[in-house]
Amino acid sequence: MEAVVVGGDAAPAALRERLAAAGQDHVLRFWPELDGEARRALEDELCDMDMDEINRFFLRARGDGGGAAAGLDARMEPVPRDVLGSASRDRGLVPRWESRGLAEIAASRVAVLLLAGGQGTRLGVPYPKGMCDVGLPSRKTLFHLQAQRLRRLQQMAEEQHGTACHIPWYIMTSGRTMESTKEFFQKHRYFGLKKENVIFFQQGMLPALGFDGKILLEEKGKIAMAPDGNGGLYRALGSHGIMDDMERRGVQSVHVYCVDNILVKVADPRFIGFCLEKGADCGAKVVEKTNPTEPVGVVCRVDGVYQVVEYSEISLATAQRRGPEGRLLFNAGNIANHYFSTAFLKDVVNTYEPQLQHHVAEKKIPHVDITTGQLIQPEKPNGIKMEKFVFDIFQFSKKFVVYEVLREDEFSPLKNADSQNGKDNPTTARHALMSLHHCWVLNAGGHFVDENGTRIPAIPRLTNGRSAASPADVNDNLKDANDLPIQCEISPLVSYGGEGLEQYVKDREFRTPLIIDEDGIHELVQNGL
């Protein structure tokens, strides 16, 4: 490789020597061609990087070679029933958990932490996922829905306990989404939340590397960078003083979730109350896997330690194993929805984070060829991006619990653009929310009629292949007999989880589309979304 030019166009000696010692001085190959501004930008970028640390990350990440996953099937155990709470199987305990959670919220001891670093690239939009409008009658975005759920929850806690409270909302963005996210919140006046209770911070970035561990250049004067994964949360919590802020506010419980789930129950009092009752320092909310080959990680124990095992790491035979009840043995589907005590988070940030190992993703990474200076658009993977996952810290928990909820009530992710027969897209997200709200109206004693005034029959929705055929209840997930869901949207400011709707709908009949919001009931004239 050609040496870096020395002389008037030379890179600063200290920088050159530090990079050479780490075997990364090739990134200065085009220094002589850069203007003053580009040189300063590259120097600033490189000065922020710990080259020895990056090399260590690479060696550790590549050194495993899949060995950790070897023989995984024989070492896996399902989640034991004594650490599992279930919204459907433990219905008698749910009111107690909810009461405990609301009391904690009323005392301002609960915070939520949103993982919002993802761009909407797969959705085909040039802005952050949280700004997506999936076509609801209200046109509310994911950020808007989540903010209003927080406002309603604060109101419920205040009404039950008679004290004003607040739920701080910590929002972790990436470098690519920070400014647009902040501008969106400012434009919408924080959706009615107090500005001082919405705290933005940024996850870290790591350089993309070739298979030989060499840093790749995105441009001649710019390093190819990538976010360090949602597990970069823990380093960011320390470097941005977030744990100190939580401590100052008296926060003791934190609910962490991903932005792309339209049904997410932010600061879910049932989940928080369950974790508190169990004395847990760490908890995972899960949904039951729908079939053995569903591409979702499962929460389980490996060698007695809790972790998430990716679907690609499990053999088909293990994935198909069933328990005495006929359920899949490894059925606790991970949905990136977690509870942490602040004491545990503090230990993670201060003690355990450096022990976390990066996961390697082989990617097609556009880069500048060091020899020719040409931009290469690879047709097959040519390098790696290193990232940590938010669930990597389960292993350090001293009291881990799992809370199982119904997918139809709480999980519909937004990952892809609309397409025929597609999954996890704006249409499926919109339908999931409207189906749930339809259930709420039925459970509160309301009915829907067609254009002739005839009541639309409700049929049980299939849940994991089993019909929920018992009397109407939100957990039996009813929907209409048509292919498309009833068009019904209920503002989170009116109801957080289906509560309090009787005053609006009991013994009444409605035509669709139906919107119930803080201004009342609206039966829209136009039909179809």
SULQUI-V61130 format. One record per pair of residues at least 24 apart in sequence whose ideal C-beta (glycine too) atoms are under 6 Angstrom apart, sorted by the first residue. I is the first residue (numbers start at 1). J is the second residue. Records with the same first field share a line. If there is no record, write none. Layout:
# SULQUI-V61130
I = J + J
This chain:
# SULQUI-V61130
4 = 28
5 = 32
22 = 51 + 55
24 = 51 + 215
26 = 370
27 = 215
29 = 370
30 = 220
34 = 221
38 = 221
42 = 221
45 = 223
57 = 358 + 386
58 = 209 + 213
60 = 357
61 = 358 + 360 + 386
69 = 313
72 = 313
73 = 315 + 318
75 = 302 + 303
76 = 300 + 302
77 = 301
78 = 300 + 329 + 330
79 = 332 + 402
83 = 401 + 402
84 = 402
85 = 274 + 403
86 = 404
87 = 405
88 = 475
94 = 270
97 = 270 + 273 + 274
98 = 269 + 270 + 273
100 = 273 + 276
101 = 269 + 272 + 273
102 = 157 + 160 + 269
104 = 272
105 = 157
106 = 157 + 161 + 163 + 165
108 = 165 + 166
109 = 252
110 = 167 + 253 + 267
111 = 168 + 251 + 254
112 = 169 + 255 + 266 + 267
113 = 170 + 254 + 256
114 = 171 + 259
115 = 172 + 230 + 258
116 = 171 + 173 + 259
117 = 173 + 174 + 177 + 203 + 227
119 = 176
122 = 415 + 416
123 = 417
124 = 417
127 = 180
128 = 177 + 180 + 181
129 = 259 + 260
130 = 259
131 = 184
134 = 426 + 429 + 430
135 = 426 + 430 + 529
136 = 430 + 489
137 = 489 + 513 + 515
138 = 489
142 = 259
144 = 191
146 = 266
147 = 191 + 193
148 = 492 + 493
149 = 266 + 492 + 496
150 = 266
151 = 192
152 = 492 + 493 + 496
153 = 267 + 496
166 = 197
167 = 267
168 = 197 + 249
169 = 198
170 = 199
171 = 200
172 = 201 + 203 + 233
173 = 202
174 = 203 + 227
175 = 205
178 = 202
201 = 236 + 240 + 242
203 = 227 + 232 + 236
204 = 228 + 232 + 235
206 = 386
208 = 365 + 383 + 385
209 = 383 + 384
210 = 383
216 = 365 + 367 + 383
217 = 367 + 368
220 = 368
224 = 365 + 367
226 = 385
228 = 387
229 = 387 + 388 + 389
230 = 390
231 = 388 + 389 + 390 + 392
232 = 388
233 = 390
234 = 348 + 349 + 353
235 = 353
237 = 349
238 = 349
243 = 346 + 349
246 = 342
251 = 342
252 = 342
254 = 340
256 = 338
257 = 337
258 = 336
260 = 413 + 414
261 = 411 + 413
262 = 412 + 429 + 433
263 = 410 + 411 + 412
265 = 410
271 = 403
274 = 403
275 = 339 + 401
278 = 401
279 = 399
280 = 399 + 401
281 = 341 + 344 + 397 + 398 + 399
282 = 340 + 344 + 397 + 400
283 = 339 + 401
284 = 338 + 402
285 = 337 + 403
286 = 332 + 333 + 402 + 404
287 = 333 + 335 + 407 + 411
288 = 331 + 464
289 = 328 + 331 + 333
290 = 464
292 = 319 + 320
296 = 333
297 = 334
298 = 330 + 332
299 = 332 + 334 + 402
300 = 330
305 = 395
306 = 394 + 400
307 = 394 + 395
308 = 334 + 391
332 = 402
335 = 411
348 = 393
352 = 396
356 = 388 + 392
358 = 386 + 388
359 = 387
360 = 384
361 = 385
408 = 477
431 = 485
434 = 485 + 487 + 488
435 = 479 + 485
437 = 488 + 489 + 490
438 = 486 + 488
439 = 474 + 478
440 = 498 + 501
441 = 505
442 = 472 + 478
443 = 472 + 474
444 = 501 + 502 + 505
445 = 506 + 507
446 = 505 + 508
447 = 509
448 = 486 + 510
449 = 509
456 = 480
457 = 481
474 = 498
486 = 512
487 = 512 + 513
488 = 514
489 = 515
490 = 516
491 = 517
493 = 518
